[in-house]
């Protein structure tokens, strides 16, 4: 079974690209969705966050807006949040890979924004970086609800430079060329890997 890591800078089209690979016998594991699941449903995660970020708790639920606001005002505290979330996300990724192996699936797509930053590339047989020029990514990002210049700068600061990601990637797919061209690139890779 093939484990395919897909990453890229913010608003690079990474998740769109990752979804193009998923389908019959191929499972898509989205790290952002794993984080949402942990924040909403995992008691241990919520308790750990409540202990460090009590201001973000509202009736035993995490108020994500309050948490984001606090971290924006106290950027050094992000390290504490990541120390809670990253190991738990990694455990869920490993669990998904194990389940896919047991179920004899053909591939797992690990869709991880901070793939290299969290060393999740160590789980992968091949790593694809979705790449688009910075101006293109910025335009995409600012269409999203709630995006501000401060948030853009904060999120960009968390990620490695694009040049470093491209250097470490096994494959780079340019996503600014449009979905049809992206799909052609995906189909070529899937044929090459025997997944089509």
C-alpha positions as CSV (number, residue, x, y, z in Angstrom):
1,X,0.0,0.0,0.0
2,X,1.2,3.4,-1.0
3,X,1.2,6.4,1.5
4,X,1.1,9.6,-0.5
5,X,1.8,12.9,1.4
6,X,0.3,16.0,-0.1
7,X,1.3,19.4,1.2
8,X,1.8,23.0,0.2
9,X,1.7,26.6,1.3
10,X,-1.5,28.2,2.5
11,X,-4.1,28.5,-0.3
12,X,-1.9,26.5,-2.7
13,X,-4.7,24.1,-3.8
14,X,-3.3,21.3,-1.7
15,X,-6.6,19.9,-0.5
16,X,-8.2,20.2,-3.9
17,X,-5.2,18.2,-5.3
18,X,-5.4,15.6,-2.5
19,X,-9.1,15.0,-3.1
20,X,-8.3,14.3,-6.8
21,X,-6.4,11.2,-5.7
22,X,-9.1,9.8,-3.4
23,X,-11.6,7.3,-4.5
24,X,-12.2,3.6,-4.7
25,X,-9.6,1.9,-2.6
26,X,-7.8,5.2,-1.7
27,X,-8.6,7.0,1.5
28,X,-8.1,10.7,2.0
29,X,-6.9,11.7,5.5
30,X,-7.2,15.4,6.0
31,X,-5.1,16.7,9.0
32,X,-7.3,19.9,9.3
33,X,-10.4,17.7,9.7
34,X,-8.6,15.6,12.3
35,X,-7.8,18.8,14.3
36,X,-11.5,19.8,14.1
37,X,-12.5,16.4,15.3
38,X,-10.1,16.6,18.3
39,X,-11.3,20.0,19.2
40,X,-15.0,19.1,19.1
41,X,-15.1,15.5,20.3
42,X,-11.9,14.4,22.1
43,X,-12.3,14.8,25.9
44,X,-8.5,14.5,26.6
45,X,-7.7,17.1,24.0
46,X,-10.3,19.5,25.4
47,X,-9.1,18.9,28.9
48,X,-5.5,19.6,27.9
49,X,-6.5,22.8,26.1
50,X,-8.7,23.9,29.0
51,X,-5.7,23.5,31.4
52,X,-3.6,25.9,29.4
53,X,-6.2,28.1,27.6
54,X,-9.1,28.4,30.1
55,X,-10.2,31.6,28.4
56,X,-11.0,29.6,25.3
57,X,-13.5,27.3,27.0
58,X,-17.3,27.9,27.0
59,X,-19.5,25.4,28.7
60,X,-17.0,22.6,28.2
61,X,-16.6,23.4,24.5
62,X,-13.7,25.1,22.9
63,X,-14.5,28.5,21.5
64,X,-12.2,28.4,18.5
65,X,-12.6,32.2,17.8
66,X,-11.5,33.0,21.4
67,X,-8.6,30.5,21.1
68,X,-7.5,32.1,17.8
69,X,-7.9,35.6,19.3
70,X,-5.7,34.7,22.3
71,X,-3.0,33.1,20.1
72,X,-3.0,36.1,17.8
73,X,-2.3,38.4,20.9
74,X,0.1,35.9,22.4
75,X,1.9,34.2,19.5
76,X,4.4,32.4,21.8
77,X,1.5,30.4,23.1
78,X,1.0,28.6,19.8
79,X,3.8,26.3,20.7
80,X,1.7,25.0,23.7
81,X,-1.3,24.4,21.5
82,X,0.8,22.6,18.9
83,X,2.4,20.4,21.6
84,X,-1.2,19.2,22.4
85,X,-2.5,18.8,18.9
86,X,0.4,17.6,16.8
87,X,1.1,14.3,18.6
88,X,-2.7,13.5,18.6
89,X,-3.0,14.2,14.9
90,X,0.0,12.0,14.2
91,X,-1.5,9.2,16.2
92,X,-4.8,9.5,14.2
93,X,-2.8,9.5,10.9
94,X,-0.9,6.4,12.0
95,X,-4.2,4.7,13.0
96,X,-5.7,5.5,9.5
97,X,-2.6,4.0,7.8
98,X,-2.9,0.9,9.9
99,X,-6.6,0.6,9.2
100,X,-6.0,1.0,5.4
101,X,-3.3,-1.6,5.5
102,X,-5.6,-4.1,7.3
103,X,-8.4,-3.4,4.9
104,X,-6.0,-3.9,1.9
105,X,-6.7,-0.5,0.5
106,X,-4.5,0.6,-2.4
107,X,-3.3,4.0,-1.0
108,X,-3.7,6.6,1.7
109,X,-3.5,10.3,0.9
110,X,-2.1,12.3,3.9
111,X,-3.3,15.8,3.3
112,X,-1.2,17.8,5.8
113,X,-0.4,21.6,5.7
114,X,2.6,21.2,8.0
115,X,3.8,17.9,6.6
116,X,7.5,18.7,6.8
117,X,7.2,20.9,9.8
118,X,5.7,18.1,11.9
119,X,7.9,15.4,10.3
120,X,4.8,13.6,8.9
121,X,6.7,13.1,5.7
122,X,8.4,10.2,7.6
123,X,5.1,8.3,7.2
124,X,5.0,8.7,3.5
125,X,6.4,6.7,0.5
126,X,6.1,9.7,-1.7
127,X,5.5,13.4,-1.1
128,X,3.8,15.8,-3.5
129,X,4.0,19.6,-3.0
130,X,1.1,21.7,-4.4
131,X,2.7,24.9,-5.6
132,X,1.3,28.2,-6.8
133,X,3.0,31.7,-7.0
134,X,2.6,33.7,-3.8
135,X,0.5,36.4,-5.4
136,X,-1.9,33.7,-6.6
137,X,-2.1,32.1,-3.2
138,X,-2.7,35.4,-1.5
139,X,-5.6,36.2,-3.8
140,X,-7.1,32.7,-3.0
141,X,-6.6,33.2,0.7
142,X,-8.2,36.6,0.9
143,X,-11.4,35.2,-0.6
144,X,-11.9,33.1,2.5
145,X,-14.1,34.3,5.3
146,X,-12.2,35.9,8.2
147,X,-8.9,36.3,6.4
148,X,-7.0,39.4,7.5
149,X,-3.5,40.6,6.8
150,X,-2.5,39.8,10.4
151,X,-3.9,36.2,10.1
152,X,-2.2,35.8,6.7
153,X,1.1,36.8,8.1
154,X,0.7,34.6,11.2
155,X,-0.2,31.5,9.2
156,X,2.6,32.1,6.7
157,X,5.1,32.4,9.5
158,X,4.2,28.9,10.7
159,X,5.1,27.3,7.4
160,X,8.4,26.5,5.8
161,X,9.4,28.6,2.8
162,X,8.0,27.2,-0.5
163,X,11.5,26.7,-1.9
164,X,12.4,24.4,1.0
165,X,9.2,22.3,0.5
166,X,9.8,22.1,-3.2
167,X,13.4,21.0,-2.6
168,X,12.3,18.2,-0.3
169,X,9.3,17.0,-2.4
170,X,9.4,14.0,-4.7
171,X,7.0,15.7,-7.0
172,X,5.8,19.3,-7.4
173,X,2.5,20.0,-9.1
174,X,1.8,23.5,-10.2
175,X,-1.8,24.3,-9.1
176,X,-2.1,27.7,-10.7
177,X,-2.6,26.1,-14.1
178,X,-6.2,25.1,-13.3
179,X,-8.1,22.0,-12.2
180,X,-8.1,20.3,-15.6
181,X,-4.3,20.4,-15.8
182,X,-4.0,19.3,-12.2
183,X,-6.3,16.3,-12.8
184,X,-4.2,15.3,-15.8
185,X,-1.1,15.3,-13.7
186,X,-2.9,13.3,-11.0
187,X,-4.1,10.7,-13.6
188,X,-0.6,10.3,-15.0
189,X,0.8,9.6,-11.5
190,X,-2.0,7.2,-10.6
191,X,-1.4,5.3,-13.8
192,X,2.4,5.2,-13.1
193,X,1.7,3.9,-9.6
194,X,-0.8,1.3,-10.7
195,X,-3.7,3.0,-8.9
196,X,-5.9,3.5,-12.1
